[in-house]
Amino acid sequence: MGYKYCPNCKRVVVTKVLAEGYAQIDHRGIRIKRRKITHLVEDGGCGHTWMIYEIPEEYVLGIDPGRG
């Protein structure tokens, strides 16, 4: 569990990563993680689900991953 911005409620809420939505995919030669997130109904949430994509920080920061 964690906190993320819910696009349906338009606020930061308690969320959970769903196992069936997890995948590692290649995008333009970069290995990224795809995760399916849900706003927890058990905690009074709306139950909305959405996908997020995680890019390794060295690509975001422009660091060459081939260098040590």
mmCIF file as Biopython writes it, N, C-alpha, C and O atoms, coordinates in Angstrom:
data_model
#
loop_
_atom_site.group_PDB
_atom_site.id
_atom_site.type_symbol
_atom_site.label_atom_id
_atom_site.label_alt_id
_atom_site.label_comp_id
_atom_site.label_asym_id
_atom_site.label_entity_id
_atom_site.label_seq_id
_atom_site.pdbx_PDB_ins_code
_atom_site.Cartn_x
_atom_site.Cartn_y
_atom_site.Cartn_z
_atom_site.occupancy
_atom_site.B_iso_or_equiv
_atom_site.auth_seq_id
_atom_site.auth_asym_id
_atom_site.pdbx_PDB_model_num
ATOM 1   N N  . MET A ? 1  ? 0.835   -1.179 0.000   1.0 0.0 1  A 1 
ATOM 2   C CA . MET A ? 1  ? 0.000   0.000  0.000   1.0 0.0 1  A 1 
ATOM 3   C C  . MET A ? 1  ? 0.877   1.238  0.000   1.0 0.0 1  A 1 
ATOM 4   O O  . MET A ? 1  ? 2.013   1.217  0.474   1.0 0.0 1  A 1 
ATOM 5   N N  . GLY A ? 2  ? 0.344   2.288  -0.526  1.0 0.0 2  A 1 
ATOM 6   C CA . GLY A ? 2  ? 1.059   3.544  -0.575  1.0 0.0 2  A 1 
ATOM 7   C C  . GLY A ? 2  ? 0.094   4.670  -0.883  1.0 0.0 2  A 1 
ATOM 8   O O  . GLY A ? 2  ? -1.124  4.491  -0.871  1.0 0.0 2  A 1 
ATOM 9   N N  . TYR A ? 3  ? 0.655   5.821  -1.155  1.0 0.0 3  A 1 
ATOM 10  C CA . TYR A ? 3  ? -0.149  6.995  -1.470  1.0 0.0 3  A 1 
ATOM 11  C C  . TYR A ? 3  ? 0.165   7.455  -2.879  1.0 0.0 3  A 1 
ATOM 12  O O  . TYR A ? 3  ? 1.330   7.603  -3.248  1.0 0.0 3  A 1 
ATOM 13  N N  . LYS A ? 4  ? -0.876  7.682  -3.665  1.0 0.0 4  A 1 
ATOM 14  C CA . LYS A ? 4  ? -0.736  8.179  -5.026  1.0 0.0 4  A 1 
ATOM 15  C C  . LYS A ? 4  ? -1.901  9.124  -5.307  1.0 0.0 4  A 1 
ATOM 16  O O  . LYS A ? 4  ? -2.904  9.140  -4.594  1.0 0.0 4  A 1 
ATOM 17  N N  . TYR A ? 5  ? -1.736  9.900  -6.359  1.0 0.0 5  A 1 
ATOM 18  C CA . TYR A ? 5  ? -2.789  10.809 -6.798  1.0 0.0 5  A 1 
ATOM 19  C C  . TYR A ? 5  ? -3.839  10.023 -7.578  1.0 0.0 5  A 1 
ATOM 20  O O  . TYR A ? 5  ? -3.510  9.375  -8.572  1.0 0.0 5  A 1 
ATOM 21  N N  . CYS A ? 6  ? -5.089  10.071 -7.145  1.0 0.0 6  A 1 
ATOM 22  C CA . CYS A ? 6  ? -6.186  9.392  -7.842  1.0 0.0 6  A 1 
ATOM 23  C C  . CYS A ? 6  ? -6.747  10.344 -8.897  1.0 0.0 6  A 1 
ATOM 24  O O  . CYS A ? 6  ? -7.235  11.421 -8.553  1.0 0.0 6  A 1 
ATOM 25  N N  . PRO A ? 7  ? -6.687  9.963  -10.179 1.0 0.0 7  A 1 
ATOM 26  C CA . PRO A ? 7  ? -7.208  10.837 -11.234 1.0 0.0 7  A 1 
ATOM 27  C C  . PRO A ? 7  ? -8.730  10.987 -11.193 1.0 0.0 7  A 1 
ATOM 28  O O  . PRO A ? 7  ? -9.273  11.923 -11.779 1.0 0.0 7  A 1 
ATOM 29  N N  . ASN A ? 8  ? -9.416  10.082 -10.514 1.0 0.0 8  A 1 
ATOM 30  C CA . ASN A ? 8  ? -10.865 10.164 -10.405 1.0 0.0 8  A 1 
ATOM 31  C C  . ASN A ? 8  ? -11.284 11.121 -9.276  1.0 0.0 8  A 1 
ATOM 32  O O  . ASN A ? 8  ? -12.167 11.958 -9.462  1.0 0.0 8  A 1 
ATOM 33  N N  . CYS A ? 9  ? -10.647 10.989 -8.116  1.0 0.0 9  A 1 
ATOM 34  C CA . CYS A ? 9  ? -10.991 11.817 -6.950  1.0 0.0 9  A 1 
ATOM 35  C C  . CYS A ? 9  ? -10.258 13.158 -6.950  1.0 0.0 9  A 1 
ATOM 36  O O  . CYS A ? 9  ? -10.651 14.082 -6.238  1.0 0.0 9  A 1 
ATOM 37  N N  . LYS A ? 10 ? -9.198  13.262 -7.743  1.0 0.0 10 A 1 
ATOM 38  C CA . LYS A ? 10 ? -8.383  14.478 -7.839  1.0 0.0 10 A 1 
ATOM 39  C C  . LYS A ? 10 ? -7.718  14.852 -6.515  1.0 0.0 10 A 1 
ATOM 40  O O  . LYS A ? 10 ? -7.664  16.023 -6.137  1.0 0.0 10 A 1 
ATOM 41  N N  . ARG A ? 11 ? -7.203  13.806 -5.805  1.0 0.0 11 A 1 
ATOM 42  C CA . ARG A ? 11 ? -6.466  14.042 -4.557  1.0 0.0 11 A 1 
ATOM 43  C C  . ARG A ? 11 ? -5.559  12.839 -4.276  1.0 0.0 11 A 1 
ATOM 44  O O  . ARG A ? 11 ? -5.704  11.785 -4.895  1.0 0.0 11 A 1 
ATOM 45  N N  . VAL A ? 12 ? -4.627  13.008 -3.339  1.0 0.0 12 A 1 
ATOM 46  C CA . VAL A ? 12 ? -3.724  11.934 -2.944  1.0 0.0 12 A 1 
ATOM 47  C C  . VAL A ? 12 ? -4.464  11.018 -1.980  1.0 0.0 12 A 1 
ATOM 48  O O  . VAL A ? 12 ? -5.050  11.478 -1.001  1.0 0.0 12 A 1 
ATOM 49  N N  . VAL A ? 13 ? -4.433  9.708  -2.266  1.0 0.0 13 A 1 
ATOM 50  C CA . VAL A ? 13 ? -5.229  8.732  -1.516  1.0 0.0 13 A 1 
ATOM 51  C C  . VAL A ? 13 ? -4.413  7.466  -1.245  1.0 0.0 13 A 1 
ATOM 52  O O  . VAL A ? 13 ? -3.324  7.293  -1.792  1.0 0.0 13 A 1 
ATOM 53  N N  . VAL A ? 14 ? -4.948  6.588  -0.400  1.0 0.0 14 A 1 
ATOM 54  C CA . VAL A ? 14 ? -4.335  5.285  -0.134  1.0 0.0 14 A 1 
ATOM 55  C C  . VAL A ? 14 ? -4.604  4.377  -1.334  1.0 0.0 14 A 1 
ATOM 56  O O  . VAL A ? 14 ? -5.747  4.224  -1.766  1.0 0.0 14 A 1 
ATOM 57  N N  . THR A ? 15 ? -3.529  3.773  -1.871  1.0 0.0 15 A 1 
ATOM 58  C CA . THR A ? 15 ? -3.656  2.929  -3.051  1.0 0.0 15 A 1 
ATOM 59  C C  . THR A ? 15 ? -2.971  1.583  -2.828  1.0 0.0 15 A 1 
ATOM 60  O O  . THR A ? 15 ? -2.247  1.386  -1.852  1.0 0.0 15 A 1 
ATOM 61  N N  . LYS A ? 16 ? -3.218  0.678  -3.747  1.0 0.0 16 A 1 
ATOM 62  C CA . LYS A ? 16 ? -2.609  -0.648 -3.702  1.0 0.0 16 A 1 
ATOM 63  C C  . LYS A ? 16 ? -2.228  -1.053 -5.117  1.0 0.0 16 A 1 
ATOM 64  O O  . LYS A ? 16 ? -2.962  -0.777 -6.066  1.0 0.0 16 A 1 
ATOM 65  N N  . VAL A ? 17 ? -1.069  -1.715 -5.261  1.0 0.0 17 A 1 
ATOM 66  C CA . VAL A ? 17 ? -0.634  -2.241 -6.554  1.0 0.0 17 A 1 
ATOM 67  C C  . VAL A ? 17 ? -1.281  -3.604 -6.746  1.0 0.0 17 A 1 
ATOM 68  O O  . VAL A ? 17 ? -1.221  -4.457 -5.860  1.0 0.0 17 A 1 
ATOM 69  N N  . LEU A ? 18 ? -1.899  -3.808 -7.901  1.0 0.0 18 A 1 
ATOM 70  C CA . LEU A ? 18 ? -2.533  -5.088 -8.220  1.0 0.0 18 A 1 
ATOM 71  C C  . LEU A ? 18 ? -1.548  -5.962 -8.988  1.0 0.0 18 A 1 
ATOM 72  O O  . LEU A ? 18 ? -0.941  -5.515 -9.961  1.0 0.0 18 A 1 
ATOM 73  N N  . ALA A ? 19 ? -1.391  -7.203 -8.550  1.0 0.0 19 A 1 
ATOM 74  C CA . ALA A ? 19 ? -0.410  -8.116 -9.138  1.0 0.0 19 A 1 
ATOM 75  C C  . ALA A ? 19 ? -0.675  -8.389 -10.619 1.0 0.0 19 A 1 
ATOM 76  O O  . ALA A ? 19 ? 0.274   -8.529 -11.391 1.0 0.0 19 A 1 
ATOM 77  N N  . GLU A ? 20 ? -1.932  -8.468 -11.028 1.0 0.0 20 A 1 
ATOM 78  C CA . GLU A ? 20 ? -2.219  -8.834 -12.419 1.0 0.0 20 A 1 
ATOM 79  C C  . GLU A ? 20 ? -1.835  -7.741 -13.414 1.0 0.0 20 A 1 
ATOM 80  O O  . GLU A ? 20 ? -1.792  -8.001 -14.616 1.0 0.0 20 A 1 
ATOM 81  N N  . GLY A ? 21 ? -1.559  -6.549 -12.951 1.0 0.0 21 A 1 
ATOM 82  C CA . GLY A ? 21 ? -1.191  -5.474 -13.869 1.0 0.0 21 A 1 
ATOM 83  C C  . GLY A ? 21 ? 0.296   -5.247 -14.001 1.0 0.0 21 A 1 
ATOM 84  O O  . GLY A ? 21 ? 0.715   -4.376 -14.763 1.0 0.0 21 A 1 
ATOM 85  N N  . TYR A ? 22 ? 1.122   -6.018 -13.269 1.0 0.0 22 A 1 
ATOM 86  C CA . TYR A ? 22 ? 2.568   -5.798 -13.286 1.0 0.0 22 A 1 
ATOM 87  C C  . TYR A ? 22 ? 3.208   -6.409 -14.525 1.0 0.0 22 A 1 
ATOM 88  O O  . TYR A ? 22 ? 2.913   -7.544 -14.897 1.0 0.0 22 A 1 
ATOM 89  N N  . ALA A ? 23 ? 4.086   -5.642 -15.155 1.0 0.0 23 A 1 
ATOM 90  C CA . ALA A ? 23 ? 4.851   -6.150 -16.302 1.0 0.0 23 A 1 
ATOM 91  C C  . ALA A ? 23 ? 6.098   -5.300 -16.479 1.0 0.0 23 A 1 
ATOM 92  O O  . ALA A ? 23 ? 6.106   -4.116 -16.144 1.0 0.0 23 A 1 
ATOM 93  N N  . GLN A ? 24 ? 7.152   -5.913 -17.007 1.0 0.0 24 A 1 
ATOM 94  C CA . GLN A ? 24 ? 8.333   -5.167 -17.431 1.0 0.0 24 A 1 
ATOM 95  C C  . GLN A ? 24 ? 8.309   -5.151 -18.941 1.0 0.0 24 A 1 
ATOM 96  O O  . GLN A ? 24 ? 8.243   -6.200 -19.582 1.0 0.0 24 A 1 
ATOM 97  N N  . ILE A ? 25 ? 8.364   -3.960 -19.507 1.0 0.0 25 A 1 
ATOM 98  C CA . ILE A ? 25 ? 8.261   -3.828 -20.958 1.0 0.0 25 A 1 
ATOM 99  C C  . ILE A ? 25 ? 9.402   -2.962 -21.479 1.0 0.0 25 A 1 
ATOM 100 O O  . ILE A ? 25 ? 9.967   -2.152 -20.743 1.0 0.0 25 A 1 
ATOM 101 N N  . ASP A ? 26 ? 9.735   -3.141 -22.752 1.0 0.0 26 A 1 
ATOM 102 C CA . ASP A ? 26 ? 10.747  -2.310 -23.408 1.0 0.0 26 A 1 
ATOM 103 C C  . ASP A ? 26 ? 10.042  -1.167 -24.117 1.0 0.0 26 A 1 
ATOM 104 O O  . ASP A ? 26 ? 9.077   -1.368 -24.854 1.0 0.0 26 A 1 
ATOM 105 N N  . HIS A ? 27 ? 10.547  0.042  -23.876 1.0 0.0 27 A 1 
ATOM 106 C CA . HIS A ? 27 ? 10.018  1.226  -24.545 1.0 0.0 27 A 1 
ATOM 107 C C  . HIS A ? 27 ? 11.204  2.028  -25.053 1.0 0.0 27 A 1 
ATOM 108 O O  . HIS A ? 27 ? 11.952  2.611  -24.267 1.0 0.0 27 A 1 
ATOM 109 N N  . ARG A ? 28 ? 11.373  2.056  -26.363 1.0 0.0 28 A 1 
ATOM 110 C CA . ARG A ? 28 ? 12.483  2.775  -26.998 1.0 0.0 28 A 1 
ATOM 111 C C  . ARG A ? 28 ? 13.829  2.330  -26.446 1.0 0.0 28 A 1 
ATOM 112 O O  . ARG A ? 28 ? 14.728  3.148  -26.249 1.0 0.0 28 A 1 
ATOM 113 N N  . GLY A ? 29 ? 13.965  1.038  -26.199 1.0 0.0 29 A 1 
ATOM 114 C CA . GLY A ? 29 ? 15.220  0.480  -25.723 1.0 0.0 29 A 1 
ATOM 115 C C  . GLY A ? 29 ? 15.444  0.599  -24.223 1.0 0.0 29 A 1 
ATOM 116 O O  . GLY A ? 29 ? 16.512  0.241  -23.728 1.0 0.0 29 A 1 
ATOM 117 N N  . ILE A ? 30 ? 14.464  1.090  -23.504 1.0 0.0 30 A 1 
ATOM 118 C CA . ILE A ? 30 ? 14.568  1.234  -22.052 1.0 0.0 30 A 1 
ATOM 119 C C  . ILE A ? 30 ? 13.606  0.255  -21.396 1.0 0.0 30 A 1 
ATOM 120 O O  . ILE A ? 30 ? 12.439  0.183  -21.781 1.0 0.0 30 A 1 
ATOM 121 N N  . ARG A ? 31 ? 14.079  -0.496 -20.412 1.0 0.0 31 A 1 
ATOM 122 C CA . ARG A ? 31 ? 13.237  -1.442 -19.678 1.0 0.0 31 A 1 
ATOM 123 C C  . ARG A ? 31 ? 12.478  -0.671 -18.603 1.0 0.0 31 A 1 
ATOM 124 O O  . ARG A ? 31 ? 13.086  -0.146 -17.671 1.0 0.0 31 A 1 
ATOM 125 N N  . ILE A ? 32 ? 11.142  -0.600 -18.728 1.0 0.0 32 A 1 
ATOM 126 C CA . ILE A ? 32 ? 10.318  0.116  -17.747 1.0 0.0 32 A 1 
ATOM 127 C C  . ILE A ? 32 ? 9.330   -0.846 -17.095 1.0 0.0 32 A 1 
ATOM 128 O O  . ILE A ? 32 ? 9.039   -1.918 -17.626 1.0 0.0 32 A 1 
ATOM 129 N N  . LYS A ? 33 ? 8.821   -0.440 -15.931 1.0 0.0 33 A 1 
ATOM 130 C CA . LYS A ? 33 ? 7.844   -1.249 -15.204 1.0 0.0 33 A 1 
ATOM 131 C C  . LYS A ? 33 ? 6.459   -0.635 -15.354 1.0 0.0 33 A 1 
ATOM 132 O O  . LYS A ? 33 ? 6.277   0.576  -15.221 1.0 0.0 33 A 1 
ATOM 133 N N  . ARG A ? 34 ? 5.495   -1.493 -15.633 1.0 0.0 34 A 1 
ATOM 134 C CA . ARG A ? 34 ? 4.101   -1.057 -15.702 1.0 0.0 34 A 1 
ATOM 135 C C  . ARG A ? 34 ? 3.379   -1.667 -14.505 1.0 0.0 34 A 1 
ATOM 136 O O  . ARG A ? 34 ? 3.497   -2.865 -14.246 1.0 0.0 34 A 1 
ATOM 137 N N  . ARG A ? 35 ? 2.635   -0.844 -13.783 1.0 0.0 35 A 1 
ATOM 138 C CA . ARG A ? 35 ? 1.892   -1.328 -12.616 1.0 0.0 35 A 1 
ATOM 139 C C  . ARG A ? 35 ? 0.447   -0.844 -12.675 1.0 0.0 35 A 1 
ATOM 140 O O  . ARG A ? 35 ? 0.166   0.272  -13.112 1.0 0.0 35 A 1 
ATOM 141 N N  . LYS A ? 36 ? -0.456  -1.704 -12.228 1.0 0.0 36 A 1 
ATOM 142 C CA . LYS A ? 36 ? -1.870  -1.355 -12.148 1.0 0.0 36 A 1 
ATOM 143 C C  . LYS A ? 36 ? -2.160  -0.964 -10.707 1.0 0.0 36 A 1 
ATOM 144 O O  . LYS A ? 36 ? -1.872  -1.724 -9.782  1.0 0.0 36 A 1 
ATOM 145 N N  . ILE A ? 37 ? -2.728  0.218  -10.517 1.0 0.0 37 A 1 
ATOM 146 C CA . ILE A ? 37 ? -2.986  0.789  -9.199  1.0 0.0 37 A 1 
ATOM 147 C C  . ILE A ? 37 ? -4.491  0.888  -8.987  1.0 0.0 37 A 1 
ATOM 148 O O  . ILE A ? 37 ? -5.240  1.136  -9.932  1.0 0.0 37 A 1 
ATOM 149 N N  . THR A ? 38 ? -4.934  0.694  -7.742  1.0 0.0 38 A 1 
ATOM 150 C CA . THR A ? 38 ? -6.348  0.883  -7.413  1.0 0.0 38 A 1 
ATOM 151 C C  . THR A ? 38 ? -6.490  1.734  -6.159  1.0 0.0 38 A 1 
ATOM 152 O O  . THR A ? 38 ? -5.687  1.638  -5.231  1.0 0.0 38 A 1 
ATOM 153 N N  . HIS A ? 39 ? -7.515  2.560  -6.147  1.0 0.0 39 A 1 
ATOM 154 C CA . HIS A ? 39 ? -7.865  3.351  -4.970  1.0 0.0 39 A 1 
ATOM 155 C C  . HIS A ? 39 ? -8.699  2.442  -4.066  1.0 0.0 39 A 1 
ATOM 156 O O  . HIS A ? 39 ? -9.796  2.023  -4.436  1.0 0.0 39 A 1 
ATOM 157 N N  . LEU A ? 40 ? -8.171  2.144  -2.885  1.0 0.0 40 A 1 
ATOM 158 C CA . LEU A ? 40 ? -8.762  1.131  -2.002  1.0 0.0 40 A 1 
ATOM 159 C C  . LEU A ? 40 ? -10.179 1.472  -1.542  1.0 0.0 40 A 1 
ATOM 160 O O  . LEU A ? 40 ? -10.405 2.487  -0.883  1.0 0.0 40 A 1 
ATOM 161 N N  . VAL A ? 41 ? -11.108 0.624  -1.893  1.0 0.0 41 A 1 
ATOM 162 C CA . VAL A ? 41 ? -12.500 0.770  -1.457  1.0 0.0 41 A 1 
ATOM 163 C C  . VAL A ? 41 ? -12.603 0.511  0.042   1.0 0.0 41 A 1 
ATOM 164 O O  . VAL A ? 41 ? -13.427 1.119  0.726   1.0 0.0 41 A 1 
ATOM 165 N N  . GLU A ? 42 ? -11.754 -0.405 0.559   1.0 0.0 42 A 1 
ATOM 166 C CA . GLU A ? 42 ? -11.782 -0.751 1.981   1.0 0.0 42 A 1 
ATOM 167 C C  . GLU A ? 42 ? -11.502 0.458  2.874   1.0 0.0 42 A 1 
ATOM 168 O O  . GLU A ? 42 ? -11.948 0.500  4.021   1.0 0.0 42 A 1 
ATOM 169 N N  . ASP A ? 43 ? -10.772 1.431  2.356   1.0 0.0 43 A 1 
ATOM 170 C CA . ASP A ? 43 ? -10.448 2.633  3.116   1.0 0.0 43 A 1 
ATOM 171 C C  . ASP A ? 43 ? -11.320 3.814  2.709   1.0 0.0 43 A 1 
ATOM 172 O O  . ASP A ? 43 ? -10.935 4.969  2.895   1.0 0.0 43 A 1 
ATOM 173 N N  . GLY A ? 44 ? -12.483 3.527  2.159   1.0 0.0 44 A 1 
ATOM 174 C CA . GLY A ? 44 ? -13.412 4.591  1.771   1.0 0.0 44 A 1 
ATOM 175 C C  . GLY A ? 44 ? -13.127 5.170  0.402   1.0 0.0 44 A 1 
ATOM 176 O O  . GLY A ? 44 ? -13.628 6.245  0.072   1.0 0.0 44 A 1 
ATOM 177 N N  . GLY A ? 45 ? -12.326 4.474  -0.410  1.0 0.0 45 A 1 
ATOM 178 C CA . GLY A ? 45 ? -11.955 4.966  -1.729  1.0 0.0 45 A 1 
ATOM 179 C C  . GLY A ? 45 ? -13.004 4.694  -2.788  1.0 0.0 45 A 1 
ATOM 180 O O  . GLY A ? 45 ? -14.021 4.049  -2.530  1.0 0.0 45 A 1 
ATOM 181 N N  . CYS A ? 46 ? -12.741 5.192  -3.975  1.0 0.0 46 A 1 
ATOM 182 C CA . CYS A ? 46 ? -13.694 5.079  -5.079  1.0 0.0 46 A 1 
ATOM 183 C C  . CYS A ? 46 ? -13.550 3.779  -5.871  1.0 0.0 46 A 1 
ATOM 184 O O  . CYS A ? 46 ? -14.451 3.434  -6.636  1.0 0.0 46 A 1 
ATOM 185 N N  . GLY A ? 47 ? -12.434 3.043  -5.710  1.0 0.0 47 A 1 
ATOM 186 C CA . GLY A ? 47 ? -12.228 1.795  -6.429  1.0 0.0 47 A 1 
ATOM 187 C C  . GLY A ? 47 ? -11.694 1.969  -7.841  1.0 0.0 47 A 1 
ATOM 188 O O  . GLY A ? 47 ? -11.545 0.986  -8.567  1.0 0.0 47 A 1 
ATOM 189 N N  . HIS A ? 48 ? -11.406 3.192  -8.241  1.0 0.0 48 A 1 
ATOM 190 C CA . HIS A ? 48 ? -10.882 3.477  -9.578  1.0 0.0 48 A 1 
ATOM 191 C C  . HIS A ? 48 ? -9.526  2.804  -9.755  1.0 0.0 48 A 1 
ATOM 192 O O  . HIS A ? 48 ? -8.724  2.783  -8.822  1.0 0.0 48 A 1 
ATOM 193 N N  . THR A ? 49 ? -9.253  2.247  -10.953 1.0 0.0 49 A 1 
ATOM 194 C CA . THR A ? 49 ? -7.955  1.642  -11.253 1.0 0.0 49 A 1 
ATOM 195 C C  . THR A ? 49 ? -7.323  2.367  -12.429 1.0 0.0 49 A 1 
ATOM 196 O O  . THR A ? 49 ? -8.025  2.849  -13.318 1.0 0.0 49 A 1 
ATOM 197 N N  . TRP A ? 50 ? -5.988  2.444  -12.432 1.0 0.0 50 A 1 
ATOM 198 C CA . TRP A ? 50 ? -5.250  3.070  -13.508 1.0 0.0 50 A 1 
ATOM 199 C C  . TRP A ? 50 ? -3.855  2.475  -13.573 1.0 0.0 50 A 1 
ATOM 200 O O  . TRP A ? 50 ? -3.426  1.772  -12.658 1.0 0.0 50 A 1 
ATOM 201 N N  . MET A ? 51 ? -3.151  2.760  -14.657 1.0 0.0 51 A 1 
ATOM 202 C CA . MET A ? 51 ? -1.800  2.235  -14.870 1.0 0.0 51 A 1 
ATOM 203 C C  . MET A ? 51 ? -0.783  3.346  -14.628 1.0 0.0 51 A 1 
ATOM 204 O O  . MET A ? 51 ? -1.026  4.510  -14.946 1.0 0.0 51 A 1 
ATOM 205 N N  . ILE A ? 52 ? 0.378   2.958  -14.051 1.0 0.0 52 A 1 
ATOM 206 C CA . ILE A ? 52 ? 1.508   3.871  -13.941 1.0 0.0 52 A 1 
ATOM 207 C C  . ILE A ? 52 ? 2.710   3.197  -14.584 1.0 0.0 52 A 1 
ATOM 208 O O  . ILE A ? 52 ? 2.769   1.971  -14.680 1.0 0.0 52 A 1 
ATOM 209 N N  . TYR A ? 53 ? 3.657   3.997  -15.020 1.0 0.0 53 A 1 
ATOM 210 C CA . TYR A ? 53 ? 4.869   3.499  -15.650 1.0 0.0 53 A 1 
ATOM 211 C C  . TYR A ? 53 ? 6.065   4.063  -14.896 1.0 0.0 53 A 1 
ATOM 212 O O  . TYR A ? 53 ? 6.139   5.269  -14.659 1.0 0.0 53 A 1 
ATOM 213 N N  . GLU A ? 54 ? 7.001   3.198  -14.519 1.0 0.0 54 A 1 
ATOM 214 C CA . GLU A ? 54 ? 8.184   3.601  -13.770 1.0 0.0 54 A 1 
ATOM 215 C C  . GLU A ? 54 ? 9.401   3.485  -14.681 1.0 0.0 54 A 1 
ATOM 216 O O  . GLU A ? 54 ? 9.699   2.420  -15.223 1.0 0.0 54 A 1 
ATOM 217 N N  . ILE A ? 55 ? 10.095  4.613  -14.833 1.0 0.0 55 A 1 
ATOM 218 C CA . ILE A ? 55 ? 11.285  4.684  -15.666 1.0 0.0 55 A 1 
ATOM 219 C C  . ILE A ? 55 ? 12.497  4.731  -14.742 1.0 0.0 55 A 1 
ATOM 220 O O  . ILE A ? 55 ? 12.480  5.481  -13.765 1.0 0.0 55 A 1 
ATOM 221 N N  . PRO A ? 56 ? 13.566  3.946  -15.019 1.0 0.0 56 A 1 
ATOM 222 C CA . PRO A ? 56 ? 14.756  3.990  -14.171 1.0 0.0 56 A 1 
ATOM 223 C C  . PRO A ? 56 ? 15.326  5.409  -14.088 1.0 0.0 56 A 1 
ATOM 224 O O  . PRO A ? 56 ? 15.378  6.123  -15.089 1.0 0.0 56 A 1 
ATOM 225 N N  . GLU A ? 57 ? 15.750  5.808  -12.889 1.0 0.0 57 A 1 
ATOM 226 C CA . GLU A ? 57 ? 16.168  7.185  -12.658 1.0 0.0 57 A 1 
ATOM 227 C C  . GLU A ? 57 ? 17.354  7.619  -13.509 1.0 0.0 57 A 1 
ATOM 228 O O  . GLU A ? 57 ? 17.461  8.801  -13.836 1.0 0.0 57 A 1 
ATOM 229 N N  . GLU A ? 58 ? 18.245  6.707  -13.878 1.0 0.0 58 A 1 
ATOM 230 C CA . GLU A ? 58 ? 19.392  7.116  -14.686 1.0 0.0 58 A 1 
ATOM 231 C C  . GLU A ? 58 ? 18.964  7.647  -16.050 1.0 0.0 58 A 1 
ATOM 232 O O  . GLU A ? 58 ? 19.660  8.482  -16.626 1.0 0.0 58 A 1 
ATOM 233 N N  . TYR A ? 59 ? 17.832  7.180  -16.580 1.0 0.0 59 A 1 
ATOM 234 C CA . TYR A ? 59 ? 17.324  7.688  -17.844 1.0 0.0 59 A 1 
ATOM 235 C C  . TYR A ? 59 ? 16.628  9.028  -17.659 1.0 0.0 59 A 1 
ATOM 236 O O  . TYR A ? 59 ? 16.708  9.891  -18.533 1.0 0.0 59 A 1 
ATOM 237 N N  . VAL A ? 60 ? 15.955  9.211  -16.550 1.0 0.0 60 A 1 
ATOM 238 C CA . VAL A ? 60 ? 15.285  10.485 -16.262 1.0 0.0 60 A 1 
ATOM 239 C C  . VAL A ? 60 ? 16.328  11.580 -16.047 1.0 0.0 60 A 1 
ATOM 240 O O  . VAL A ? 60 ? 16.159  12.706 -16.515 1.0 0.0 60 A 1 
ATOM 241 N N  . LEU A ? 61 ? 17.409  11.243 -15.334 1.0 0.0 61 A 1 
ATOM 242 C CA . LEU A ? 61 ? 18.453  12.212 -15.017 1.0 0.0 61 A 1 
ATOM 243 C C  . LEU A ? 61 ? 19.457  12.411 -16.146 1.0 0.0 61 A 1 
ATOM 244 O O  . LEU A ? 61 ? 20.275  13.329 -16.089 1.0 0.0 61 A 1 
ATOM 245 N N  . GLY A ? 62 ? 19.406  11.554 -17.181 1.0 0.0 62 A 1 
ATOM 246 C CA . GLY A ? 62 ? 20.310  11.678 -18.318 1.0 0.0 62 A 1 
ATOM 247 C C  . GLY A ? 62 ? 21.679  11.080 -18.072 1.0 0.0 62 A 1 
ATOM 248 O O  . GLY A ? 62 ? 22.639  11.439 -18.754 1.0 0.0 62 A 1 
ATOM 249 N N  . ILE A ? 63 ? 21.789  10.178 -17.114 1.0 0.0 63 A 1 
ATOM 250 C CA . ILE A ? 63 ? 23.059  9.510  -16.810 1.0 0.0 63 A 1 
ATOM 251 C C  . ILE A ? 63 ? 23.220  8.321  -17.749 1.0 0.0 63 A 1 
ATOM 252 O O  . ILE A ? 63 ? 22.268  7.574  -17.976 1.0 0.0 63 A 1 
ATOM 253 N N  . ASP A ? 64 ? 24.408  8.145  -18.291 1.0 0.0 64 A 1 
ATOM 254 C CA . ASP A ? 64 ? 24.674  7.017  -19.173 1.0 0.0 64 A 1 
ATOM 255 C C  . ASP A ? 64 ? 24.776  5.742  -18.339 1.0 0.0 64 A 1 
ATOM 256 O O  . ASP A ? 64 ? 25.723  5.602  -17.565 1.0 0.0 64 A 1 
ATOM 257 N N  . PRO A ? 65 ? 23.822  4.798  -18.473 1.0 0.0 65 A 1 
ATOM 258 C CA . PRO A ? 65 ? 23.848  3.590  -17.639 1.0 0.0 65 A 1 
ATOM 259 C C  . PRO A ? 65 ? 25.017  2.665  -17.953 1.0 0.0 65 A 1 
ATOM 260 O O  . PRO A ? 65 ? 25.298  1.762  -17.166 1.0 0.0 65 A 1 
ATOM 261 N N  . GLY A ? 66 ? 25.708  2.858  -19.075 1.0 0.0 66 A 1 
ATOM 262 C CA . GLY A ? 66 ? 26.836  2.029  -19.425 1.0 0.0 66 A 1 
ATOM 263 C C  . GLY A ? 66 ? 28.132  2.421  -18.711 1.0 0.0 66 A 1 
ATOM 264 O O  . GLY A ? 66 ? 29.108  1.671  -18.735 1.0 0.0 66 A 1 
ATOM 265 N N  . ARG A ? 67 ? 28.139  3.574  -18.088 1.0 0.0 67 A 1 
ATOM 266 C CA . ARG A ? 67 ? 29.322  4.045  -17.372 1.0 0.0 67 A 1 
ATOM 267 C C  . ARG A ? 67 ? 29.250  3.661  -15.902 1.0 0.0 67 A 1 
ATOM 268 O O  . ARG A ? 67 ? 28.159  3.586  -15.337 1.0 0.0 67 A 1 
ATOM 269 N N  . GLY A ? 68 ? 30.372  3.422  -15.288 1.0 0.0 68 A 1 
ATOM 270 C CA . GLY A ? 68 ? 30.422  3.024  -13.890 1.0 0.0 68 A 1 
ATOM 271 C C  . GLY A ? 68 ? 30.530  4.122  -12.910 1.0 0.0 68 A 1 
ATOM 272 O O  . GLY A ? 68 ? 30.578  3.872  -11.705 1.0 0.0 68 A 1 
#
